[in-house]
């Protein structure tokens, strides 16, 4: 029987190989002994980060990244089916989540949505490349308690600030909390733009959302 470390390595290697079948096989094996969050964050996402490094160094090209992303998404889908569907309760909190304008990266954002949902929050995932105004409009429509903003590029980070500014203009900032995330976001950035919190990954997003919205 493979150790946990070996299984995590297998998951990561499978994503780097860009082979969907390999990712699916590794996920099926790992889910016997690990929780979905651990498989995603320590296995699949670790591989995806490595893909990013290889891309940056010119060792992998964009089509590889796209195929690797597709393979990772297939792995996450299997795990989603295993996660408690969570009967979303308005009492836990209503969250609008999306990736900001100009940014099509949505794997991490979608994992955050799934995990928040399975923790019991009512989540409205409004997709990727979402204009600032749409976040605020959706928050009004569903009477949101919090907006989650994902940005994966330094060039799209300012969109997070834009949403906070529009919330202020609309007189909604006191009522709607803002959580930011995505690889280039940091706690310092969150403080700078006046977000309520920053979370590094999906598990932390759940913990912080509970702290912010439920006080625990
Ligand atoms: C996969 C990928 C793609 C895929 C995206 C597929 C998809 N459907 O998402 C494709 C191939 C389409 C792509 C395209 C591009 N990409 Co790209 N991509 C990546 C890559 C390799 C991995 C991202 C990923 O999915 N990681 C795995 C997930 C699980 O992690 P994550 O997204 O970070 O999410 C976790 C946390 O950040 C956090 N989180 C995420 N969102 C949120 C939200 C909230 C509210 C919270 C609390 C937390 C949170 O929780 C998540 C789960 O734990 C990164 C490299 C990297 N290391 O990030 C580059 C990267 C982001 N891409 C990059 C670039 C440049 C591009 C392109 C411009 C390339 C090009 N020349 O065309 C285009 C962008 C097009 C656009 N307008 O958006 C650069 C960005 C550089 C920068 N300026 O900052 C990176 C960093 C690669 C690099 N090193 O150069 N890309």
Boltz pocket constraint, residues with backbone or C-beta under 6 A from the ligand:
constraints:
  - pocket:
      binder: B
      contacts: [[A, 40], [A, 41], [A, 45], [A, 48], [A, 49], [A, 50], [A, 51], [A, 52], [A, 53], [A, 55], [A, 56], [A, 62], [A, 65], [A, 66], [A, 69], [A, 98], [A, 102], [A, 103], [A, 104], [A, 105], [A, 106], [A, 107], [A, 108], [A, 109], [A, 111], [A, 112], [A, 147], [A, 148], [A, 149], [A, 150], [A, 151], [A, 152], [A, 153], [A, 154], [A, 155], [A, 179], [A, 180], [A, 181], [A, 182], [A, 183], [A, 184], [A, 198], [A, 199], [A, 200], [A, 201], [A, 202], [A, 203], [A, 205]]
      max_distance: 6.0
